[in-house]
Amino acid sequence: MTQVSTVPFEPIVFATPPDIRLIAVDMDGTLLDDDDNLPERFWPVVHELHERGITFCPASGRQYYNLLERFHEVTDDMVFIAENGTYVVHQGREISSDFLAPEAVARLVEAARGLDASGIDAGAVLCGKRSAYIERGDLRFRTEIGKYFTRIALVDDLLEVSDDDILKVAFFNFGSAEQSTAPALAHFGATLRVVVSGEHWVDVMNATANKGEGIRDLQKALGVTPAQTMVFGDFLNDLEMMDAADYSFAMDNAHPLLRERARYVAPPNSQNGVLRTICSVLGLTGPA
């Protein structure tokens, strides 16, 4: 990861504020600070955005119900891009979804069991529209899963889950996902999308699914153009999101590949970079 300076990083200022209608923001490592907290003055800024007719959209690998819980104060005014773009929801109404075929889910479950057999300390989560499903039930694993999923069902056999649409299969590794899980799952990349979505996470979805596609579905639904869209991200699951907006920002703490893909750089998540940049670009009253 990029080494982040502790010197305060001033956000960009444009000579003329752009006509932004949609702001999509990753959560972990981007909007949230390193202690998993929303930034100071978040709610007043979001209310001001809504008063200006600007849609604020969390765009995350997290579960829809986890996001819904986190933003319960303003859920009627927000759109959620959940599960890395595979599920887009507004006011409880599905705008778009992209779920896996049952045979692909079965192959991924077997791959997860293969990781365990090879000594990799990992487990799989089937990410459905209605719930997340796990068969590894130890407290250590469930504690990690609970940070990102609110509805979780412990089942005896993931292969028996048949009454939900599975949007993706997420693999949590207590070690480095980029160094061990991703290479072990790389062969799925011939037909599916394998993405490192965090230090410990690899997500496998349909090849057509990513946050960028989720944003494009949302732009179409809202009548918003890329020139009216601002996005923020920090990791590899945010790459395609950078291509969906003219105002694409990588956090200063972002993965080097994301910094290369984005048009601009925002202050790091530890310095409230998202909110400070939004306020600077749009001329809002925000945090100092």
PAZAPA-4460 file (N, C-alpha, C; in steps of 0.05 Angstrom, whole numbers, plus 32768, in hexadecimal, padded with zeros to 4 digits):
% residues 288
    n_x    n_y    n_z   ca_x   ca_y   ca_z    c_x    c_y    c_z   seq   type   mol
   8011   7FE8   8000   8000   8000   8000   8011   8019   8000     1      M     A
   8006   8030   7FF7   8014   8049   7FF6   8019   8053   8012     2      T     A
   8031   805D   8016   8038   8069   8030   802B   8085   8031     3      Q     A
   801C   808A   8046   800D   80A3   8048   801B   80B6   805A     4      V     A
   801F   80CF   8051   802B   80E3   8061   8019   80EC   8078     5      S     A
   8024   80F3   808F   8015   80FD   80A5   8010   811B   80A3     6      T     A
   801D   8128   808F   8019   8144   808A   7FFD   8148   807F     7      V     A
   7FEE   815C   8089   7FD3   8161   807F   7FD3   8165   8060     8      P     A
   7FC1   8158   8054   7FBE   8157   8036   7FA6   8168   802F     9      F     A
   7FAA   817E   8020   7F94   8190   8019   7F85   8185   8001    10      E     A
   7F6B   8184   8002   7F5B   817A   7FEC   7F5C   818D   7FD4    11      P     A
   7F56   8183   7FBD   7F56   8192   7FA4   7F3F   81A7   7FA4    12      I     A
   7F44   81BD   7F97   7F30   81D2   7F93   7F2E   81D7   7F75    13      V     A
   7F16   81D7   7F6A   7F13   81DE   7F4D   7F0A   81FB   7F4B    14      F     A
   7F13   8208   7F35   7F0C   8224   7F31   7EEE   8228   7F2F    15      A     A
   7EE1   8215   7F22   7EC4   8215   7F20   7EB9   81FB   7F2B    16      T     A
   7EA9   81FB   7F40   7E9E   81E2   7F4B   7E8F   81D3   7F36    17      P     A
   7E94   81B9   7F33   7E86   81A9   7F1F   7E69   81A3   7F27    18      P     A
   7E59   819C   7F13   7E3D   8196   7F18   7E3A   8179   7F1F    19      D     A
   7E40   8173   7F38   7E3F   8157   7F42   7E23   8150   7F4A    20      I     A
   7E19   8139   7F41   7DFE   812F   7F48   7DFF   8115   7F58    21      R     A
   7E16   8107   7F56   7E19   80ED   7F63   7E35   80EA   7F6F    22      L     A
   7E37   80E2   7F88   7E50   80DD   7F95   7E50   80C0   7FA0    23      I     A
   7E62   80AF   7F96   7E63   8093   7F9F   7E7D   8090   7FAE    24      A     A
   7E7C   8084   7FC6   7E92   8083   7FD8   7E96   8067   7FE3    25      V     A
   7EAE   805C   7FE0   7EB5   8043   7FEE   7EB5   8048   800C    26      D     A
   7EB3   8033   801B   7EB2   8035   8038   7ECD   8032   8046    27      M     A
   7ED6   8019   8047   7EEE   8012   8057   7F07   801D   8049    28      D     A
   7F17   802C   8058   7F2F   8038   804D   7F2A   8051   803D    29      G     A
   7F10   8059   803B   7F09   8070   802B   7EF8   8084   803C    30      T     A
   7EDF   807E   803F   7ECE   8090   804F   7ED3   808C   806D    31      L     A
   7ED5   8073   8076   7EDA   806D   8092   7EF7   8072   809A    32      L     A
   7EFB   807A   80B2   7F16   807D   80BC   7F21   8062   80C4    33      D     A
   7F39   8061   80CE   7F46   8048   80D4   7F3A   803A   80EC    34      D     A
   7F28   8048   80FB   7F19   803B   8111   7EFC   8035   8109    35      D     A
   7EF6   8035   80EF   7EDC   802E   80E5   7EC7   8042   80EB    36      D     A
   7ECF   805B   80EF   7EBB   8070   80F5   7EB5   8082   80DC    37      N     A
   7E9C   808B   80DB   7E96   809F   80C7   7EA3   80B9   80CF    38      L     A
   7EA9   80CB   80BB   7EB8   80E3   80C2   7EA7   80F7   80D1    39      P     A
   7EB4   8109   80DF   7EA7   811F   80ED   7E97   8130   80D9    40      E     A
   7E7F   8138   80E1   7E6D   8149   80D1   7E63   813A   80B8    41      R     A
   7E63   8120   80B8   7E5A   8111   80A1   7E3C   8117   809C    42      F     A
   7E2B   8115   80B1   7E0F   8117   80AD   7E07   8133   80A3    43      W     A
   7E11   8149   80AE   7E0A   8164   80A3   7E12   8167   8086    44      P     A
   7E29   815D   807E   7E31   815F   8062   7E1F   814F   8050    45      V     A
   7E18   8136   8058   7E06   8126   8048   7DEB   8133   8045    46      V     A
   7DE1   813F   805A   7DC7   814D   8058   7DC9   8165   8045    47      H     A
   7DE0   8173   8045   7DE3   8189   8033   7DE5   8180   8016    48      E     A
   7DF2   8169   8012   7DF3   815D   7FF7   7DD7   8157   7FED    49      L     A
   7DC7   814B   7FFE   7DAC   8144   7FF6   7D9B   815D   7FF0    50      H     A
   7D9F   8172   8000   7D90   818B   7FFB   7D98   8197   7FE0    51      E     A
   7DB0   8191   7FD7   7DB9   819B   7FBD   7DB2   8188   7FA6    52      R     A
   7DA4   8173   7FAC   7D9C   8160   7F98   7DB2   814D   7F8F    53      G     A
   7DC6   8149   7FA1   7DDD   8137   7F9B   7DD9   811D   7FAA    54      I     A
   7DDA   8107   7F9B   7DD6   80EC   7FA7   7DF1   80E3   7FB3    55      T     A
   7DF1   80DB   7FCC   7E08   80CF   7FD9   7E05   80B1   7FDA    56      F     A
   7E19   80A2   7FD1   7E16   8086   7FCE   7E2E   8077   7FD9    57      C     A
   7E2B   8068   7FEF   7E40   8056   7FF8   7E43   8040   7FE3    58      P     A
   7E5C   803B   7FDA   7E62   8026   7FC6   7E77   8014   7FD2    59      A     A
   7E6E   7FFD   7FDB   7E7F   7FED   7FEC   7E7D   7FCF   7FE6    60      S     A
   7E91   7FC0   7FF0   7E90   7FA3   7FEF   7E7E   7F98   8005    61      G     A
   7E76   7FAA   8017   7E65   7FA2   802E   7E4A   7F99   8025    62      R     A
   7E3C   7F8B   8037   7E21   7F82   8033   7E0E   7F9A   8033    63      Q     A
   7DF9   7F98   8023   7DE4   7FAD   8022   7DD9   7FB3   803D    64      Y     A
   7DD3   7F9E   804D   7DC7   7FA2   8067   7DDA   7FAE   807B    65      Y     A
   7DF4   7FAA   8077   7E08   7FB7   8088   7E09   7FD5   8081    66      N     A
   7E07   7FDC   8068   7E07   7FF8   8060   7DED   8005   806A    67      L     A
   7DD7   7FF7   8067   7DBD   8002   8070   7DBD   8008   808D    68      L     A
   7DC9   7FF7   809D   7DCB   7FFC   80BA   7DDD   8014   80C0    69      E     A
   7DF3   8016   80B1   7E07   802B   80B6   7DFB   8047   80AF    70      R     A
   7DEA   8048   809C   7DDF   8062   8093   7DC2   8065   8098    71      F     A
   7DB9   8059   80AE   7D9C   8057   80B3   7D8E   8073   80B5    72      H     A
   7D9E   8088   80BC   7D92   80A2   80BF   7D88   80AE   80A5    73      E     A
   7D94   80A6   808F   7D8E   80B3   8075   7D88   809E   805F    74      V     A
   7D80   8087   8066   7D7D   8072   8052   7D69   8079   803B    75      T     A
   7D55   8089   8041   7D41   8090   802C   7D4D   80A2   8017    76      D     A
   7D63   80B0   801D   7D6F   80C2   800A   7D87   80B7   7FFC    77      D     A
   7D8F   809F   8003   7DA8   8094   7FF9   7DA4   807C   7FE7    78      M     A
   7DB8   8077   7FD6   7DB9   805F   7FC6   7DD1   804F   7FCF    79      V     A
   7DCE   8035   7FCF   7DE4   8024   7FD8   7DEE   8012   7FC1    80      F     A
   7E08   8013   7FBC   7E15   8000   7FAB   7E24   7FEC   7FBD    81      I     A
   7E18   7FD4   7FC0   7E23   7FC1   7FD4   7E30   7FAA   7FC5    82      A     A
   7E3F   7F9A   7FD5   7E4B   7F81   7FCB   7E5B   7F86   7FB2    83      E     A
   7E6B   7F9B   7FB3   7E7E   7FA2   7F9C   7E70   7FA6   7F81    84      N     A
   7E58   7FB3   7F83   7E4A   7FBA   7F6A   7E36   7FA5   7F61    85      G     A
   7E34   7F8F   7F6E   7E21   7F7A   7F65   7E04   7F80   7F6E    86      T     A
   7E00   7F93   7F7F   7DE5   7F98   7F8A   7DE2   7FB6   7F8E    87      Y     A
   7DD0   7FC3   7F7F   7DCB   7FDF   7F81   7DAE   7FE3   7F8A    88      V     A
   7DAA   7FF2   7FA0   7D90   7FF4   7FAC   7D8A   8011   7FB4    89      V     A
   7D71   801A   7FAE   7D68   8035   7FB6   7D4D   8032   7FC4    90      H     A
   7D4C   803C   7FDD   7D33   803B   7FEC   7D26   801F   7FEC    91      Q     A
   7D37   800B   7FEF   7D2E   7FEF   7FF1   7D28   7FE3   7FD6    92      G     A
   7D2A   7FF2   7FC0   7D24   7FE8   7FA5   7D3D   7FE2   7F96    93      R     A
   7D3F   7FCA   7F8B   7D56   7FC2   7F7C   7D58   7FD1   7F62    94      E     A
   7D6F   7FDE   7F5D   7D74   7FEB   7F44   7D82   7FD7   7F31    95      I     A
   7D95   7FC8   7F3C   7DA2   7FB4   7F2B   7DAF   7F9F   7F3D    96      S     A
   7DB4   7F87   7F32   7DC2   7F72   7F40   7DD0   7F60   7F2C    97      S     A
   7DE5   7F53   7F35   7DF4   7F41   7F23   7DFD   7F29   7F34    98      D     A
   7DEE   7F13   7F33   7DF3   7EFD   7F45   7DFF   7EE5   7F36    99      F     A
   7E0D   7ED4   7F45   7E1C   7EBD   7F3A   7E09   7EA6   7F34   100      L     A
   7E11   7E96   7F20   7E03   7E7D   7F1A   7E09   7E69   7F30   101      A     A
   7DF6   7E57   7F37   7DFA   7E44   7F4C   7E13   7E33   7F49   102      P     A
   7E19   7E2B   7F30   7E30   7E1A   7F2C   7E4A   7E29   7F32   103      E     A
   7E4B   7E43   7F2D   7E62   7E53   7F34   7E65   7E55   7F52   104      A     A
   7E4F   7E59   7F60   7E50   7E5A   7F7D   7E5B   7E3F   7F88   105      V     A
   7E52   7E29   7F7E   7E5B   7E0F   7F87   7E79   7E0C   7F84   106      A     A
   7E84   7E14   7F6D   7EA0   7E12   7F68   7EB0   7E24   7F7B   107      R     A
   7EA5   7E3B   7F82   7EB3   7E4D   7F94   7EB3   7E42   7FB1   108      L     A
   7E9D   7E36   7FB8   7E9C   7E29   7FD3   7EB1   7E13   7FD5   109      V     A
   7EB3   7E03   7FC1   7EC7   7DEE   7FC1   7EE3   7DFA   7FC2   110      E     A
   7EE7   7E10   7FB4   7F01   7E1D   7FB5   7F08   7E27   7FD1   111      A     A
   7EF4   7E32   7FDF   7EF8   7E3B   7FFA   7F00   7E24   800C   112      A     A
   7EF4   7E0D   8009   7EFB   7DF6   8019   7F18   7DED   8012   113      R     A
   7F1F   7DF0   7FF8   7F3A   7DEA   7FF0   7F4F   7DFC   7FFD   114      G     A
   7F48   7E15   8001   7F5A   7E28   800F   7F5F   7E1E   802B   115      L     A
   7F4A   7E17   8038   7F4C   7E0D   8054   7F5D   7DF4   8055   116      D     A
   7F59   7DE2   8042   7F69   7DC9   8042   7F86   7DCE   803D   117      A     A
   7F8D   7DE4   802F   7FA9   7DEA   8029   7FB6   7DFA   803F   118      S     A
   7FA8   7DFF   8054   7FB4   7E0D   806B   7FB0   7E2B   806C   119      G     A
   7FA1   7E36   8059   7F9C   7E53   8059   7F85   7E58   806C   120      I     A
   7F89   7E6A   807F   7F75   7E70   8093   7F61   7E83   8088   121      D     A
   7F4D   7E78   807A   7F39   7E88   806C   7F1E   7E7B   806E   122      A     A
   7F0A   7E8A   8066   7EEE   7E80   8065   7EDF   7E8F   8050   123      G     A
   7EC9   7E83   8047   7EB8   7E8F   8032   7E9E   7E9A   803D   124      A     A
   7E94   7EAF   8030   7E7A   7EBA   8036   7E6A   7EBB   801C   125      V     A
   7E53   7EAD   801B   7E41   7EB0   8005   7E31   7EC9   800A   126      L     A
   7E33   7EDC   7FF8   7E26   7EF6   7FFB   7E0C   7EF7   7FEB   127      C     A
   7DF6   7EF2   7FF8   7DDC   7EF1   7FEB   7DCE   7F0C   7FED   128      G     A
   7DB8   7F0E   7FDE   7DA8   7F26   7FE1   7D9A   7F28   7FFC   129      K     A
   7D93   7F12   8007   7D84   7F12   8020   7D95   7F0E   8039   130      R     A
   7DAD   7F02   8036   7DBE   7EFC   804C   7DD9   7EF4   8043   131      S     A
   7DEC   7EF4   8055   7E06   7EE8   8050   7E06   7ECC   805E   132      A     A
   7E15   7EB9   8052   7E15   7E9E   805C   7E32   7E94   8061   133      Y     A
   7E36   7E88   8078   7E51   7E7D   807E   7E4D   7E61   808A   134      I     A
   7E62   7E51   8086   7E62   7E37   8093   7E79   7E34   80A7   135      E     A
   7E8B   7E48   80A7   7EA0   7E49   80BB   7E95   7E59   80D3   136      R     A
   7E93   7E4D   80EA   7E84   7E5A   8100   7E95   7E62   8117   137      G     A
   7EB0   7E61   8116   7EBF   7E69   812E   7EBD   7E87   8132   138      D     A
   7EBF   7E8E   814C   7EBA   7EAA   8154   7ECE   7EBD   8146   139      L     A
   7EE6   7EB5   8143   7EFB   7EC6   8136   7EF2   7ECE   811A   140      R     A
   7EE9   7EBA   810B   7EE0   7EBF   80EF   7EC6   7ED0   80EF   141      F     A
   7EB3   7EC8   8100   7E99   7ED6   8100   7E9C   7EF3   8109   142      R     A
   7EB0   7EF9   811A   7EB4   7F15   8122   7EBD   7F26   810A   143      T     A
   7ECF   7F1B   80FA   7ED8   7F2A   80E2   7EC1   7F2D   80CE   144      E     A
   7EB1   7F19   80CA   7E9C   7F1A   80B7   7E87   7F2F   80C0   145      I     A
   7E82   7F2F   80DA   7E6E   7F41   80E5   7E74   7F5F   80E1   146      G     A
   7E8D   7F66   80DA   7E94   7F82   80D5   7E87   7F8C   80BB   147      K     A
   7E82   7F7A   80A9   7E79   7F82   808E   7E5E   7F77   8086   148      Y     A
   7E54   7F64   8096   7E3A   7F57   8090   7E29   7F59   80A8   149      F     A
   7E10   7F62   80A5   7DFD   7F65   80BB   7DEB   7F4C   80BD   150      T     A
   7DE1   7F43   80A6   7DD1   7F2A   80A5   7DE3   7F13   809E   151      R     A
   7DE7   7F01   80B1   7DF9   7EEA   80AD   7DEA   7ED1   80B6   152      I     A
   7DEB   7EBC   80A6   7DE0   7EA2   80AD   7DF6   7E8D   80AD   153      A     A
   7DF9   7E80   80C4   7E0C   7E69   80C6   7DFE   7E50   80BD   154      L     A
   7E09   7E43   80A8   7DFC   7E2B   809D   7E10   7E13   809F   155      V     A
   7E05   7DFC   809E   7E16   7DE4   809F   7E26   7DE0   8086   156      D     A
   7E1A   7DE7   806F   7E26   7DE2   8055   7E1F   7DF8   8042   157      D     A
   7E32   7E08   8039   7E2D   7E1E   8026   7E21   7E14   800C   158      L     A
   7E27   7DFB   8005   7E1D   7DF0   7FEC   7DFF   7DEB   7FED   159      L     A
   7DF3   7DEC   8005   7DD7   7DE8   8009   7DC7   7E02   8007   160      E     A
   7DD4   7E19   8006   7DC6   7E32   8004   7DBB   7E35   7FE8   161      V     A
   7DA1   7E36   7FE5   7D95   7E35   7FCA   7D7E   7E49   7FC7   162      S     A
   7D76   7E57   7FDC   7D5F   7E68   7FDA   7D65   7E86   7FDB   163      D     A
   7D7D   7E8D   7FD1   7D85   7EA9   7FD0   7D96   7EAD   7FB7   164      D     A
   7D96   7EC5   7FAC   7DA8   7ECC   7F96   7DC3   7ED3   7FA2   165      D     A
   7DD8   7EC6   7F9A   7DF3   7ECB   7FA5   7E01   7EDF   7F93   166      I     A
   7E06   7EF6   7F9E   7E12   7F0C   7F8E   7E30   7F09   7F8A   167      L     A
   7E3D   7EFE   7F9E   7E5A   7EF9   7F9D   7E61   7EE5   7FB3   168      K     A
   7E7A   7EDA   7FB0   7E85   7ECA   7FC6   7E9D   7ED9   7FD0   169      V     A
   7E9E   7EE0   7FEA   7EB4   7EEF   7FF6   7EC5   7EDC   8006   170      A     A
   7EDF   7EDE   8003   7EF2   7ECD   8012   7F01   7EDF   8025   171      F     A
   7EFF   7ED9   803F   7F0F   7EE7   8053   7F27   7ED7   805B   172      F     A
   7F3E   7EE3   805B   7F57   7ED6   8062   7F64   7EE5   8078   173      N     A
   7F6B   7ED7   808E   7F78   7EE5   80A4   7F94   7EEE   809D   174      F     A
   7F9F   7EE4   8088   7FB9   7EED   807E   7FB4   7F01   8067   175      G     A
   7FC6   7F02   8054   7FC5   7F14   803E   7FB4   7F09   8027   176      S     A
   7F9E   7F16   8021   7F8D   7F0D   800B   7F9B   7F10   7FF0   177      A     A
   7FAA   7F25   7FED   7FB7   7F2A   7FD3   7FCD   7F16   7FCD   178      E     A
   7FDA   7F0C   7FE3   7FF0   7EFA   7FDF   7FE9   7EDC   7FDF   179      Q     A
   7FD3   7ED5   7FEB   7FCC   7EB8   7FED   7FB1   7EB1   7FE1   180      S     A
   7F9C   7EBF   7FEA   7F81   7EB8   7FE0   7F7E   7EBE   7FC2   181      T     A
   7F86   7ED6   7FBA   7F82   7EDE   7F9E   7F91   7ECB   7F8B   182      A     A
   7FAA   7EC4   7F8F   7FB7   7EB1   7F7D   7FAA   7E96   7F7C   183      P     A
   7FA0   7E8D   7F93   7F92   7E73   7F94   7F78   7E73   7F85   184      A     A
   7F6C   7E8A   7F82   7F52   7E8C   7F74   7F55   7E97   7F58   185      L     A
   7F6D   7E9D   7F50   7F72   7EAB   7F36   7F66   7E9D   7F1E   186      A     A
   7F65   7E82   7F1F   7F5B   7E73   7F08   7F3D   7E79   7F03   187      H     A
   7F2F   7E82   7F17   7F13   7E89   7F13   7F10   7EA2   7F01   188      F     A
   7F26   7EB1   7EFE   7F26   7EC9   7EEE   7F20   7EC5   7ED1   189      G     A
   7F21   7EAC   7EC8   7F1B   7EA6   7EAB   7EFD   7EAB   7EA5   190      A     A
   7EEC   7EA7   7EBA   7ECF   7EAA   7EB5   7EC2   7EBD   7EC9   191      T     A
   7ECF   7EC2   7EDF   7EC3   7ED3   7EF4   7ED6   7EEA   7EFA   192      L     A
   7ECD   7EFC   7F0B   7EDE   7F13   7F13   7EE9   7F0D   7F2F   193      R     A
   7F03   7F0C   7F32   7F10   7F08   7F4B   7F1E   7F22   7F53   194      V     A
   7F16   7F2E   7F69   7F21   7F48   7F71   7F29   7F48   7F8E   195      V     A
   7F41   7F53   7F93   7F4A   7F57   7FAE   7F3C   7F71   7FB8   196      V     A
   7F2B   7F6E   7FCC   7F1B   7F85   7FD4   7F24   7F90   7FEF   197      S     A
   7F39   7F85   7FFB   7F43   7F8F   8014   7F5C   7F7E   801B   198      G     A
   7F68   7F86   8031   7F81   7F77   803A   7F7B   7F5A   803E   199      E     A
   7F64   7F53   8048   7F5D   7F37   804E   7F47   7F2B   803D   200      H     A
   7F3D   7F3A   8029   7F26   7F32   801A   7F2B   7F2E   7FFC   201      W     A
   7F1F   7F19   7FF2   7F1D   7F15   7FD5   7F00   7F10   7FCE   202      V     A
   7EF5   7F1E   7FBB   7ED9   7F1A   7FB2   7ED9   7F0E   7F97   203      D     A
   7EC7   7EFA   7F92   7EC4   7EEE   7F78   7EA7   7EF2   7F6F   204      V     A
   7EA4   7EFE   7F57   7E89   7F06   7F4D   7E88   7EFF   7F30   205      M     A
   7E72   7F04   7F24   7E70   7F02   7F07   7E84   7F15   7EFA   206      N     A
   7E8D   7F0D   7EE2   7EA0   7F1E   7ED4   7E95   7F39   7ECD   207      A     A
   7E7A   7F3C   7ECC   7E6D   7F55   7EC5   7E69   7F67   7EDD   208      T     A
   7E70   7F5E   7EF5   7E69   7F6D   7F0D   7E82   7F7C   7F18   209      A     A
   7E7D   7F95   7F1F   7E91   7FA6   7F2D   7E83   7FC0   7F35   210      N     A
   7E91   7FCF   7F45   7E85   7FE8   7F4F   7E80   7FFC   7F38   211      K     A
   7E91   7FFC   7F24   7E8D   800D   7F0D   7E73   8008   7EFF   212      G     A
   7E6C   7FEE   7EFB   7E53   7FE7   7EEF   7E3B   7FEF   7F01   213      E     A
   7E3F   7FEC   7F1B   7E2A   7FF5   7F2D   7E24   8012   7F2B   214      G     A
   7E3A   8022   7F28   7E37   803F   7F25   7E29   8046   7F0B   215      I     A
   7E30   8038   7EF5   7E24   803D   7EDB   7E06   8036   7EDC   216      R     A
   7DFF   8021   7EEA   7DE2   801A   7EED   7DD4   8031   7EFC   217      D     A
   7DE1   803B   7F10   7DD5   8051   7F20   7DD4   806A   7F10   218      L     A
   7DE9   8071   7F01   7DE8   8089   7EF0   7DD0   8088   7EDD   219      Q     A
   7DCC   8070   7ED1   7DB6   806D   7EBE   7D9B   8071   7ECC   220      K     A
   7D99   8066   7EE4   7D7F   8068   7EF3   7D7A   8085   7EFC   221      A     A
   7D8F   8094   7F02   7D8C   80AF   7F0C   7D8E   80C5   7EF6   222      L     A
   7D96   80BD   7EDE   7D9A   80D0   7EC9   7DB2   80E2   7ECE   223      G     A
   7DC7   80D6   7ED8   7DE0   80E4   7EDF   7DF6   80DB   7ECC   224      V     A
   7E08   80EE   7EC5   7E1E   80E8   7EB3   7E38   80E4   7EC2   225      T     A
   7E4C   80D8   7EB6   7E67   80D6   7EC3   7E72   80F1   7ECB   226      P     A
   7E6C   8106   7EBB   7E76   8121   7EC1   7E68   812D   7ED9   227      A     A
   7E52   8121   7EE2   7E44   8129   7EFA   7E49   8117   7F12   228      Q     A
   7E5D   8106   7F0F   7E62   80F1   7F23   7E7D   80F4   7F30   229      T     A
   7E7E   80F1   7F4A   7E97   80F1   7F59   7E99   80D7   7F69   230      M     A
   7EB1   80CA   7F68   7EB4   80B0   7F76   7ECE   80B1   7F86   231      V     A
   7ECE   80A1   7F9C   7EE6   809F   7FAD   7EEB   8081   7FB3   232      F     A
   7F04   8079   7FB3   7F0B   805D   7FBA   7F27   805B   7FC3   233      G     A
   7F2E   8043   7FCD   7F49   803E   7FD6   7F55   8024   7FCE   234      D     A
   7F45   8010   7FC5   7F50   7FF6   7FC0   7F49   7FEB   7FA5   235      F     A
   7F52   7FD3   7F9F   7F50   7FC8   7F84   7F33   7FC3   7F7B   236      L     A
   7F21   7FBF   7F8E   7F05   7FBC   7F86   7EF8   7FD6   7F7E   237      N     A
   7F07   7FEC   7F80   7EFD   8006   7F78   7F08   800F   7F5C   238      D     A
   7F17   7FFE   7F4F   7F24   8006   7F36   7F10   800E   7F21   239      L     A
   7EFC   7FFE   7F1B   7EE8   8004   7F06   7ED7   801C   7F0E   240      E     A
   7ED4   8021   7F27   7EC5   8039   7F30   7ED3   8052   7F26   241      M     A
   7EED   8052   7F25   7EFC   8069   7F1B   7EF5   8070   7EFE   242      M     A
   7EED   805C   7EEF   7EE7   8060   7ED3   7ECB   806A   7ECE   243      D     A
   7EBA   806A   7EE2   7E9E   8071   7EDF   7E98   808E   7EE5   244      A     A
   7EAD   809D   7EED   7EA9   80B9   7EF5   7EBF   80CB   7EEB   245      A     A
   7EB8   80E3   7EE3   7ECD   80F6   7EDB   7EDD   8100   7EF3   246      D     A
   7ECF   8100   7F0A   7EDC   810A   7F23   7EE2   80F1   7F34   247      Y     A
   7EF8   80E3   7F2D   7EFF   80CB   7F3C   7F17   80D0   7F4E   248      S     A
   7F14   80C9   7F67   7F28   80CF   7F7C   7F32   80B5   7F89   249      F     A
   7F4C   80B1   7F89   7F58   809D   7F99   7F61   80AA   7FB3   250      A     A
   7F5D   809C   7FC9   7F66   80A7   7FE2   7F85   80A7   7FE3   251      M     A
   7F91   80B8   7FF2   7FAE   80B9   7FF4   7FB9   809F   7FFF   252      D     A
   7FA8   8090   800E   7FB0   8076   8019   7FA9   805F   8006   253      N     A
   7FA2   8065   7FED   7F98   8050   7FDB   7FAE   803E   7FD0   254      A     A
   7FA5   8027   7FC6   7FB7   8014   7FB9   7FC4   8023   7FA1   255      H     A
   7FDD   801E   7F9B   7FEB   802C   7F85   7FDC   802A   7F6A   256      P     A
   7FD0   8013   7F64   7FC2   800F   7F4B   7FA9   8020   7F49   257      L     A
   7F9D   8025   7F60   7F85   8036   7F60   7F8D   8054   7F5C   258      L     A
   7FA3   805C   7F68   7FAD   8077   7F64   7FB3   807C   7F47   259      R     A
   7FBD   8068   7F39   7FC3   806B   7F1D   7FAA   806E   7F0C   260      E     A
   7F94   8061   7F15   7F7B   8061   7F06   7F6B   807A   7F0A   261      R     A
   7F6D   8086   7F21   7F5C   809D   7F28   7F67   80B7   7F1B   262      A     A
   7F55   80CA   7F18   7F5E   80E4   7F0D   7F69   80F7   7F22   263      R     A
   7F60   80F3   7F3B   7F68   8105   7F50   7F6F   80F5   7F69   264      Y     A
   7F7C   8102   7F7C   7F82   80F5   7F96   7F76   8106   7FAC   265      V     A
   7F69   80F8   7FBF   7F5D   8105   7FD6   7F6E   8100   7FEF   266      A     A
   7F6C   8111   8003   7F7A   810B   801C   7F73   80F0   8026   267      P     A
   7F83   80E3   8037   7F7E   80C8   8040   7F65   80C6   8052   268      P     A
   7F5C   80AE   8055   7F44   80AA   8066   7F4A   80B2   8083   269      N     A
   7F63   80B1   808B   7F6A   80B9   80A7   7F68   80D7   80AA   270      S     A
   7F66   80E6   8094   7F64   8104   8095   7F49   810D   808A   271      Q     A
   7F35   80FC   808C   7F1A   8103   8084   7F19   810C   8067   272      N     A
   7F28   80FD   8056   7F2C   8106   803A   7F13   8109   8029   273      G     A
   7F00   80F6   802D   7EE8   80F7   801C   7ED8   8110   8021   274      V     A
   7ED1   8114   803A   7EC0   812B   8041   7ECE   8145   803B   275      L     A
   7EE7   8148   8041   7EF6   8161   803C   7EF7   8166   801E   276      R     A
   7EFA   8152   800E   7EFC   8156   7FF1   7EE0   815D   7FE6   277      T     A
   7ECB   8150   7FEE   7EB0   8157   7FE5   7EAB   8174   7FEB   278      I     A
   7EB0   817C   8004   7EAB   8198   800C   7EBC   81AC   7FFC   279      C     A
   7ED5   81A5   7FF7   7EE7   81B6   7FE8   7EDE   81B9   7FCB   280      S     A
   7ED7   81A3   7FBF   7ECF   81A4   7FA2   7EB5   81B2   7F9E   281      V     A
   7EA1   81AD   7FB0   7E86   81B7   7FAC   7E80   81D1   7FBB   282      L     A
   7E93   81DA   7FCC   7E8F   81F2   7FDB   7E7B   81EF   7FF2   283      G     A
   7E7C   81D8   7FFF   7E6A   81D4   8016   7E78   81DB   802F   284      L     A
   7E69   81E1   8044   7E74   81E6   805F   7E7A   81CA   806B   285      T     A
   7E93   81C5   8070   7E9A   81AA   807A   7EAE   81AC   8090   286      G     A
   7EBC   8195   8095   7ED0   8194   80AA   7EE8   81A5   80A4   287      P     A
   7EF5   81AE   80B8   7F0D   81BF   80B5   7F24   81AE   80AA   288      A     A
***
